[in-house]
Amino acid sequence: MSMKHIMYKLMIGTVLVASLCCVACDKEKPGEDPQIAFGRQLFNDTKFDNIAGQTYSCATCHPGGDMDHKKWLLPPLSTDSVATPTLFGVSDTPPYLWFGEGGSDIKAVTRVVIDSVLHGSATEEELDALAAYQLSLIVPANPWRNSDGSLTMQQQKGKAVFEGQGKCGVCHSGEALTGKFKIQIKKLNPQVDVPSLRWVFATAPYFRDHSAATLWKVVSHYADSVQTGQMTTWGWNTLGIYDISLTEQEKTDLIEYLKTL
């Protein structure tokens, strides 16, 4: 087995362990706010599902508050299948849903999911508890960073690419690494709300349609596939994003940094 394959298996193992830890930690904690504990219970309850014999819960798509790495067709929220986003750090990432149509009220979005997607019903008390639980979800500690939170030399180089020639920070800015505005990512696709890059190492496949299987594919899309003419057509140049030209080493360094976010 080559060193590349060994490292890949180690990376996958790290992601799986991190994901399992997140699910394992999604249990009531001593001294936890009763409303959040009630919300966690409801989040994992199938009582709201009136479309599939009460087999689906919020946790079906968001195990432990994370995401299931799948696409779902969820009318009326979408007219085509879209990727499940993680809910980690959701309090910092409004507007909600891929097209930003969910606004900034997580309770209102939850009501729509229960009423229109699951065709169930929830009381105001239950909706308040579900909202409190979701807003309590934080981004877990990142396993790709050094134990003291610092970056390796390569990750520091990747950060320089992120902030410089990669132009990543133009859209993904602030503590939540989301621009809170819409942009057209690919030709013929509608504009989507800029997603957060936190926990991005564990959320493949990427883009709302899962068309990029790896971070390398994502970076290559911006660095190799998108031309200046497309950037102008899609409105990127109004944001100051022009040619993005990266060497293979710069791409590698950038990906190593992205894993730490």
CORUR-V656830 format. One record per backbone hydrogen bond with DSSP energy under -0.5 kcal/mol. NH is the residue of the N-H (numbers start at 1). CO is the residue of the C=O. Records with the same first field share a line. If there is no record, write none. Layout:
NH = CO ; CO
//
This chain:
6 = 2
7 = 3
8 = 4
9 = 5
10 = 6
11 = 7
12 = 8
13 = 9
14 = 10
15 = 11
16 = 12
17 = 13
18 = 14
19 = 15
20 = 16
21 = 17
22 = 18
23 = 19
24 = 20
25 = 21
26 = 23
27 = 25
32 = 29
37 = 33
38 = 34
39 = 35
40 = 36
41 = 37
42 = 38
43 = 39
44 = 40
45 = 42
49 = 46
50 = 48 ; 118
58 = 43
59 = 43
60 = 57
61 = 57 ; 58
62 = 58
65 = 62
66 = 63
68 = 61
72 = 82
74 = 72
77 = 74
78 = 74
82 = 72
83 = 208
84 = 70
87 = 65
89 = 137
90 = 87
92 = 89
93 = 90
95 = 103
96 = 103
100 = 97
102 = 96
103 = 100
105 = 102
106 = 104
109 = 105
110 = 106
111 = 107
112 = 108
113 = 109
114 = 110
115 = 111
116 = 112
117 = 112 ; 113
118 = 113
120 = 114
127 = 123
128 = 124
129 = 125
130 = 126
131 = 127
132 = 128
133 = 129
134 = 130
135 = 131
136 = 132 ; 133
137 = 133 ; 134
140 = 138
143 = 141
145 = 142
146 = 150
149 = 146
156 = 152
157 = 153
158 = 154
159 = 155
160 = 156
161 = 157
162 = 158
163 = 159
164 = 160
166 = 161
167 = 164
168 = 162
169 = 162
170 = 167
171 = 168
172 = 168
173 = 171
177 = 174
178 = 173
180 = 194
183 = 192
184 = 234
185 = 183
189 = 186
192 = 183
193 = 98
194 = 181
197 = 177
198 = 176
200 = 197
202 = 199
203 = 200
205 = 212
206 = 212
210 = 207
212 = 206
213 = 211
218 = 214
219 = 215
220 = 216
221 = 217
222 = 218
223 = 219
224 = 220
225 = 220 ; 221
226 = 221
231 = 227
232 = 228
233 = 229
234 = 230
235 = 232
236 = 231
237 = 231
238 = 235
239 = 236
240 = 237
241 = 236
242 = 240
245 = 243
246 = 244
251 = 247
252 = 248
253 = 249
254 = 250
255 = 251
256 = 252
257 = 253
258 = 254
259 = 255
260 = 257
261 = 258
//
